[in-house]
Amino acid sequence: MNCKQGDLAIIVKSWAGNQGKFVTCVRLDAYRSGRECIDQYGVVSPPEPVWETDRNLPAWDGSLDNYIADSQLRPIRPQSDDATDEMVLIAGKPQEVTA
């Protein structure tokens, strides 16, 4: 999961052109998370976590919707002085190369 409840997040992927817009993740929606998603090309995506957000945005079909897949969001969180970047935790600290 990328986001947590209450996170401010930026949309990083959108079929409707919503990239760069900010939303707040209100709650994880288990009902929609269990449904397959069909995009504008008829491609079926497997069920994935979906967030109910604080605002309605245009969907690819012209309707307005306030549900966004977690995979399309990146949280915006304050970084404290002692915080470690998530990728450093995953990959480890870079090592100096000496020849």
Residue, then its C-alpha position, 0 to 999 in steps of 0.5 A: m500500500n502506498c497511502k494511509q487513511g488521512d494522507l495527502a497524496i498526489i495522483v501519479k497515474s491517471w487515464a483521465g489526465n488527473q496527474g499532478k492533482f492532490v487528494t486526501c485519502v478518506r477511507l479504504d473502500a473494500y467494496r470497490s477494492g474487490r471489483e475489477c476495473i475496465d479502462q477506456y480500452g476495455v482492458v480489465s485490471p485485477p482488483e486492487p485497493v481503492w481509496e475514497t478521496d475528498r474530491n470528485l475528479p473527472a473519470w476517463d468516461g467523462s463522469l465524476d468520481n472520488y475513488i482512486a486506486d492506491s497504485q495511482l497515488r503517492p503520499i505527501r508526508p512531512q519528513s522529519d530530521d531523523a527520517t530515512d527515505e523509503m528506498v534506502l530502507i528497501a535497498g540499503k545505504p549506498q556504499e562508496v566504491t573504491a578501486 
